[in-house]
Amino acid sequence: MAREEWFRRTTWTPTDQVEYRQRLQRSRSTSRAQYLRIQAYHLYEARHYRPALGLLEELLRDYPDPLQRAQAHLQKAQCHVKLNEYDAALTEFRASLDAERAFKNVQTNCWLEFPWFLVAHEMSDYYDEATTVHKEFRTDSKLAFPISRYQYSVVQAFLAAACGERDLAKAHAQAALKCAAENHSGFQYHPNLGLVDYIDPQIRSRLSKLIDE
């Protein structure tokens, strides 16, 4: 395995684990948090959610680098969502945002993904929290790409609908589908970056109902 690939494994056999541990122990202690988080990301992408969680927990316990903490909590939340462990996911989403508040030099996508999680699962008891998160963390620069504008508009549409604001919900739903249809990022040298490549059928159906009401 190439030197740069040892912390990007997509399999997690006993041999993988031994080799990874050997490389990790030989690495600089100041880099281990990053190597743990990156490896956890690749395991998550390969649907190895429990091993990914284990690495992230190790990171937060043994190498609590403030540069990695917010993203590590977000990745833990994502794993818990995939495992249908929603209470644990709530805890980790909140921890990610708290880490950002404590160390403002680091920004993650949690401010979009947490409210998205809440509205996608229709967890209406937490909609006020979703609104608060958007208000606190939203900036124009964070909405530079179509995928970000899409996620933001979807959440706003469902939040408005829950408050009985039909016209506002319709406007946001229309904006979401418009963002999803964009085929250029708006950036000259990265035209395909940040496009919406998939819309969950249930989300599309809910948006369409808001538009048709």
C-alpha positions in Angstrom: 0.0 0.0 0.0 1.3 3.4 -0.9 2.6 5.5 1.9 -0.2 8.1 1.6 -2.9 5.5 1.5 -2.4 3.7 4.8 -5.0 6.0 6.5 -7.5 5.8 3.7 -8.5 2.1 3.8 -11.9 1.0 2.7 -11.6 -2.4 4.2 -11.0 -3.2 7.9 -9.8 -6.8 8.1 -7.7 -7.9 11.0 -4.7 -7.4 8.8 -5.8 -3.9 7.9 -6.2 -3.1 11.6 -2.7 -4.4 12.5 -1.1 -2.5 9.6 -3.0 0.7 10.4 -2.0 0.5 14.1 1.7 0.0 13.2 1.6 3.1 10.9 -0.3 5.2 13.4 2.2 4.4 16.2 5.1 5.4 14.0 3.4 8.7 13.0 3.9 12.0 14.8 1.6 12.3 17.8 0.5 15.7 16.5 -0.8 14.1 13.3 -2.6 11.1 14.8 -5.9 12.9 15.3 -6.1 13.8 11.6 -5.1 10.3 10.6 -7.8 8.8 12.8 -10.5 11.2 11.4 -9.5 10.6 7.8 -9.5 6.9 8.2 -12.9 7.0 10.0 -14.2 9.0 7.0 -13.2 6.4 4.5 -14.6 3.6 6.7 -17.9 5.5 6.9 -17.9 5.8 3.1 -17.4 2.1 2.9 -20.3 1.5 5.3 -18.1 0.3 8.2 -19.9 2.6 10.7 -18.9 0.9 14.0 -15.2 0.8 13.2 -15.4 4.4 12.1 -17.1 5.3 15.4 -14.3 3.5 17.3 -11.6 5.6 15.6 -13.4 8.8 16.2 -13.9 8.0 19.9 -10.2 7.2 20.2 -9.4 10.6 18.6 -11.6 12.5 21.0 -10.3 10.6 24.0 -6.6 10.4 23.3 -5.9 13.1 20.7 -8.4 15.9 21.3 -7.0 18.3 18.7 -9.2 21.4 18.5 -8.6 21.5 14.8 -10.3 18.0 14.4 -12.8 18.0 17.2 -15.8 19.6 15.5 -15.5 17.5 12.4 -14.9 14.3 14.5 -18.2 14.9 16.4 -20.0 15.6 13.1 -18.7 12.3 11.6 -19.8 10.5 14.7 -23.3 12.0 14.3 -23.3 10.8 10.7 -22.4 7.3 11.7 -25.1 7.2 14.4 -27.7 8.4 11.8 -26.7 5.5 9.5 -27.1 3.1 12.5 -30.6 4.6 13.3 -29.2 5.7 16.7 -30.9 9.1 16.6 -30.5 10.1 20.3 -26.7 9.6 20.0 -26.7 11.5 16.7 -28.4 14.5 18.4 -25.7 14.5 21.1 -22.9 14.4 18.5 -24.4 17.1 16.3 -24.7 19.4 19.3 -21.2 18.6 20.4 -19.9 19.5 16.9 -21.5 22.9 17.0 -20.2 23.5 20.6 -16.7 22.6 19.4 -17.1 25.2 16.6 -18.3 27.8 19.1 -15.3 27.1 21.3 -12.8 27.2 18.4 -14.0 29.5 15.8 -11.1 29.0 13.4 -12.7 25.7 12.4 -16.0 25.5 10.5 -17.9 22.4 9.5 -21.1 21.6 7.6 -22.8 20.7 10.8 -25.0 23.9 10.7 -26.6 22.5 7.6 -26.5 18.8 8.3 -28.0 19.0 11.8 -31.2 20.9 10.8 -31.4 18.7 7.7 -31.4 15.6 9.9 -34.2 17.0 12.0 -36.5 18.0 9.2 -35.7 14.9 7.1 -36.8 12.7 10.0 -39.7 15.1 10.9 -38.5 15.5 14.4 -40.7 18.5 15.0 -40.0 18.8 18.7 -36.6 20.1 17.7 -37.6 22.5 14.9 -37.0 25.5 17.1 -33.4 24.3 17.6 -33.0 23.9 13.8 -34.1 27.5 13.3 -31.7 28.7 16.0 -28.8 26.9 14.4 -29.5 28.4 11.0 -29.7 31.9 12.4 -26.5 31.5 14.4 -24.3 30.0 11.8 -25.6 31.1 8.4 -23.4 33.4 6.3 -23.6 34.1 2.6 -20.1 32.6 2.1 -21.4 29.2 3.5 -24.1 29.2 0.7 -21.7 29.5 -2.2 -22.5 26.2 -3.8 -25.8 24.8 -5.1 -25.8 21.9 -2.7 -25.5 24.2 0.3 -28.3 26.4 -1.0 -30.4 23.4 -1.7 -30.0 22.0 1.8 -30.7 25.3 3.4 -33.8 26.0 1.3 -35.2 22.5 2.0 -34.8 23.0 5.7 -36.3 26.5 5.5 -39.3 25.1 3.5 -40.1 22.5 6.0 -39.7 24.8 9.0 -41.9 27.4 7.4 -44.5 24.7 6.6 -44.5 23.6 10.3 -45.3 27.1 11.3 -48.2 27.3 8.9 -46.4 29.9 6.6 -47.5 28.3 3.3 -46.3 31.1 1.0 -42.9 31.1 2.5 -42.7 27.4 2.5 -43.7 27.3 -1.2 -41.0 29.9 -2.0 -38.3 28.0 -0.3 -39.4 24.7 -1.9 -39.2 26.3 -5.3 -35.8 27.7 -4.5 -34.6 24.2 -3.4 -35.6 22.5 -6.6 -34.1 25.4 -8.6 -30.8 24.8 -6.8 -31.0 21.1 -7.4 -31.4 21.7 -11.1 -28.3 23.9 -11.4 -25.6 22.4 -13.6 -22.8 24.9 -12.9 -21.2 25.8 -9.6 -20.7 29.4 -10.6 -16.9 28.9 -10.2 -15.0 29.2 -13.5 -12.3 26.6 -12.7 -14.6 24.2 -10.7 -17.8 24.1 -12.7 -19.0 20.7 -11.3 -18.1 21.3 -7.6 -20.9 21.4 -5.1 -23.7 20.4 -7.5 -26.7 18.4 -6.3 -26.3 14.9 -7.7 -29.1 13.2 -5.8 -32.5 14.1 -4.3 -34.2 11.8 -1.9 -37.6 10.8 -3.4 -39.3 11.5 -0.1 -37.8 14.9 0.1 -38.8 15.7 -3.5 -42.3 14.5 -2.8 -42.6 16.7 0.3 -41.3 19.7 -1.6 -43.7 19.1 -4.5 -46.6 19.0 -2.0 -45.6 22.4 -0.6 -45.5 23.9 -4.1 -48.8 22.4 -5.1 -50.7 23.4 -2.0 
